[in-house]
């Protein structure tokens, strides 16, 4: 028995909700359909924002034989069979969900046929393909990131359900509640709507019915989706301001909506932007915490993430590194570059090899003449940077 989300799956690109950067007049996927030319591609983005729907719509638009497989649950034999069918029938689209989990055996099966054009691959993933997908697969595909859906997008999808659930009774408040609860996931929103429909005696969906089905707290975001970035901004500012309790609050918000990728990215930025040289060991410790969180998954992932967030909030802070590199980049952007000094050009015999001198240091100019004397790095008054400067000054004394 098909669920509502599958019944309402788009039959053509114009039925797809959102993704206006890829679909619409003059946009790339629409133009591919108009020009009757399809390439192998990878769609990545959060769950329930249209990856499978776009793949399905493309298969319908091109009227091509399509095989749907999953990199985790489909066996090696399933991939073998898909290739053999493609050889026999020709013009075959192979849609592979969770493509970032594809093992080497399955990759080896696909690669030569992907290269020859025996199949057109459409990979689907919630993970960043530049980090998670084998380069050999990635290099043979065009990569498209799908954008988050707004609450208005979700409500649009929910209202389409009236085509199937013709006697449904639901008001705008209930639509908005489901949209907020779904956190941008259309499939989740439609599933909740369908359950609520069949859970009520007269098919009238109210807030009380919805709360009885799903008691997960609603995290309100504004319709322009700034709420998501406001939480990330608040997390960074709380860590930067050394407020450990506020840090844990905003971290908890992100964990509650299971947005681990955003947590990983933002903490990685904070480690080097706001803590930096005041505590240079925080980067490796953060990587270890992220690896642990990835390994155990939710709900246990909250433990290493909570621990590293506390450490980061309580850590000494320094932005000297970002200020230094931005100052250097500013000169580059202004065209203040100059020529590399001759003695440090490749193979120049006048170069002084520091390791041949006491303390592995010798005076010589490294900057272009136009920049000599410039000071990009300005040390902050913290223990680590003071010690680094002390070691540097002692080294220069010889």
N, C-alpha and C positions, 0 to 999 in steps of 0.2 A: 504493500500500500504506500503510495507516494505521499510525502508530506507536503504541506503548503508551499514551503520554500522551493521545492523541486518543481511543483506544478507551475509556479509563477516565474520560473527561470526564463530570462530573456531569449526570444527567438531571433532577434536581430540587434545590431549595435544600438539602434535608436531606443531600444527598450531598456538599455543599461542605465542604471541610476548613478549619477555622479561621474567622475573621471573625465571631466570636460577638457582636460589637457590632452587627452588621447582620442576622444570621441566627439564628433561634431564637424561642422563645415570647416574644411581646410585642415583638420587634425589628422594625425598620422594613421591611426587604425581605420578611420573612415576612408581615407584616401587609398589605403591598401585594398579595401573592398571595391571602391570605384575603379581602381586600376587592375582589379582581378589578379593580384599578386600577393602571395603570402610567404613570409619568411619564418624560420624558427625563432622563437622568442621566449623570454622568461618574464612572468609577471610576479612582482613581489609586493607585499604589504600585509597589513593586519588581517586577521580572520574576518570573513563575512563582508568584505568591501567590494567583491565583484570579480575576483580572479577566475574562478570556475565559470561564472556567468559570461564573462567576456570570451573565454575559450569556447564555451558552448555556442555563443552567438556567432563567433567567427566560423565555426564548423558549419553552422546553418547557412550563413551568408555565402560561403564558398561551395556549399553543397558537396562537401568532401566526406569520404568515409573517415570516421573518427573512433579512436580507441582510447578509453580512459583507464589509466593505471595509477597505482600508488607506489612510490619508491620504497615504502616500508612494508606494506602488506602484500603487494604483488610479487610473485615468485619469478625467478630467473626464466622459467619456462613460459611465463606470461609475456615476457619481453621477447623471447624467441618467437613465440606465436604471432605477436604483433608485427614483427619484422617480416615473417613469412607471408602474412596476410597482405602487408604493404607491397611486397614483391609481386604478389599475384594480382591484387586489385589495382595497384598504383594510386597516386594522389591520396595519400593517407596522412591524417593528422594524428599524432600520438600526444595525448595530454597526460603529463606525469605530475601528479600532486606530491607535495613534500619532496621535491626534486633534490633539495639539499641533503637528504638522507640516502641518496642513491649510492650503493656500494660499488666497488671496483668492477665486480663481475658484470653488473648491469650496465655500467658505463662502457665497458669493453664491447658489449653487445651493440650498444647504440652508436658509438662514435663513427665507425666506418660508414654506416648507413645514413647517418646525419650528414657526413661529409659528402656522400654521393647524391644526397637529395632523395633517397628512397623514402624517407619519412620527413614530415615537417613536425618538429618538436615544439610543443608549448608546455613549458615548465611552470609550475605554480609553487610558491614558497612564501612563508611568513618571515623568513630570515634574509638578511642582506646577502644577495648572491655574490657580491664582491668578496665577502668573507667566508661564505659557507659552501659555495658550489665549486666543484672541480674546474680549474681553469680551462681544461680541454673542452668541456661542455660549454662553459661560459663564453669562450671565444667564438663559438659557432652560432651564438644566439644574440639577438638584439634584446636588451634588458630594459624593461619599463617598470617604473615604480608607480603603484596605485596610491592615490591620496585618500586620507581619512574621509569618511562621509559625515555630513552635518546632520543634526537632528531633523532638519527639514527634509533632507534626502531620505532618512529612515521613515518619516511620516508619509512621504510620497509612496514608498514601497508598501507600507502598511495599508494605505487606502486602496491599493490595487487588489488587495485580498477580497474586496467586495465583489470582484468578478467571479469568485469561487464561493465565498461564504455570503450568499446573496441576502440572507435574513439577519446578518449581524447587526447588532445595535451597540454603537460605541461613540463617545463624544470626543471632542478635541483634547480635553484634559487627559483622558485615558491614552489617546494616541501619544501625547507629549510625554506621559509617564513611561510608556513602553520605550519610546525613543531615547529617553535619558538613561533608562535601565540598560539598554542594549549597548551603550558606549561605542556607537558607530558600526555595530555588527548587524547587518540586515538579516542574516539567517537567524541569529538569536532573537531578533525582534519578531520575525514572522513565526518562529516556533512558539514564542510566548503567546502571541496573539491566537494561534491555533489551539493551544492548550486551554487558554481562557475561554475561547468560543465553545469548546466541547465540555468545559467544566461548569458552565452556567446552564440553568434550567431553560431559559428562554433566549439564549444566545446574546444576552446583554452583558457587555464587558464593563466592569466598574473598577475603580482604583482598589477597592477592598478585595475583589476577586484576584486582581493582579498581585496584590501584596501577599495574599494567602498562597499563591503559587510560587512567588519569588520574593523572599524577604531580604535579598541583598540590598544594602543601602544605596540610594541613588546619589551619585556624585554629580552635582549640577555643573554644567559647562554652558557658556553662552553660545548662541547660535552661530557665531562666527568662528567658533572653535578656539578662541583665544584662551579659554579656560584651561585647556591641556598645557599650553605653554606658560600660563600664569603659575600653574603648580610647579613646573620645572624651574621657572624663574625664582619662585619662592623657596624651593629646595636649595638652589645655589646660593641665594642671598642669606639664607639661614645658616648654611655651613660657613660661608664667608664671614658672617657676623658672629660665629662661634656660639650660636644658640642651639644647643643640643636637643632640647625638647621640641622646638619648632622644626628642626631637621627631621626628627622622627615622625612628626605629624604629617609633613608633606611626603616623606618617604612612604608612610602607611597609605596615603591616598593613591599613590602610584602602584603600590603592591596590590591594593584592593581591586584595581581594574586590570591587574596582571600585565602591566606595561613594563616588563623587565628590560626590554631593549632600550627604552628611553632612560631608564635608571642607569644602565651600564654606560650609555653615551654621556649623559650629563655628569655622572660622577667622574668619568675619565677626564672630562674637560676641567672640572673643579680641581682635581688632583694636581694638574699642571698649571692652571691659570691662577688659582687662589691660594694654594698651599705651596706649590713650587719648591724652590730651593730652601725654604724654611724647614721642610721635612721631605727630602728627596726620596726617602724609602717608601713613601705612601703609594707611589705608582705601582711598584711590584706587589705591595700588599693588597691594593685594590684589584689588580689582575687575579691574584689568588682567590679573593672573595668572589669575583665574578665567575671564575672557573668553578668554584664550589657551588655557587647558586645555579649555574647551568647544569652541573652534574646531578644535583639532588632535585631540582625543580621545585615548584610551589606545592605545598605551603612552606616546606623547609627552607626554601631559598631566602625567606625573610630573615633567617638567623644570621648568615654571613653578611647579608646586605645591611641589616640593622647594626651589626657590630662595626663594620667598616665606616658606616655613616657617623656613628658616635665618635670613632677615632678621628675622622676628618673634621668634624665640628670642633673637637677639643684640641686639634693640632695647631701649632703656630702657623701663621699665614705670611705669604710673601708673593707679590705679583711682579717681582723684579724681572723674571724670565720673560713674561709676555710683554712687559714694557720694553725690554731690550730688543726682542725680535721685531716688535712693531716699529720701533724707532729705526732699525736697520731697513725694514721694508719700506718705510716712509721715504728714505733716501733713494731707494731703488725706484719707487714710483715717480719721484721728482726728477729722475735722470741723473742724480748725483752718484756716479759710478766710478769713472776713471779707469785707468789701465792697471792690470795686475803688475806689481813690481817685477822686474826682469829676474831678480835672484831667486824668486820662488816659483817661477815658471818651470814646467816639466823639463828635467834634465839639465838645468842650468848649473854649471860648476861653481858658481859663487854662492850657492846656498849653504848656509851654516847648519849642520845637522845637530840639533840640540842635545841628542844623547851622547855626543862626543865631548860635552862640556860638563863642568861641575854642576850638580843638582839638576842635570838634564835641561838646562836653560841657558840661552845666550841671547843677547839683545840683537834684534834686526827688525826692520820694518816689514810688516805684512800687509798693511792697508795700502790702497792706491794713494798716490801723492795728494790727490784732491781731498782725501778723507783722513789724512794723518792727524792724529790728535783727537779725533772724535771719540766720545764715550757713550756707547749705547747702554752698556750694563751699569746700573747704579745699585750697589748692594744695599739691602735693607738691614736694619739693626736687629738681626736674630742670631742665635748662637751658631747655626750651621754656616751662614754666609760670613759671619765674622771670622770663624775658623778657616773657611776657604781663603779669605783675603789674607789672613795671618800666614797661612802656608805659602801663598803666592808671594808675599812680600819677603819671607824668609828665603824662598827659592831664589829670588832675584839678587839677594845679597851675595850669593856665591860662597 
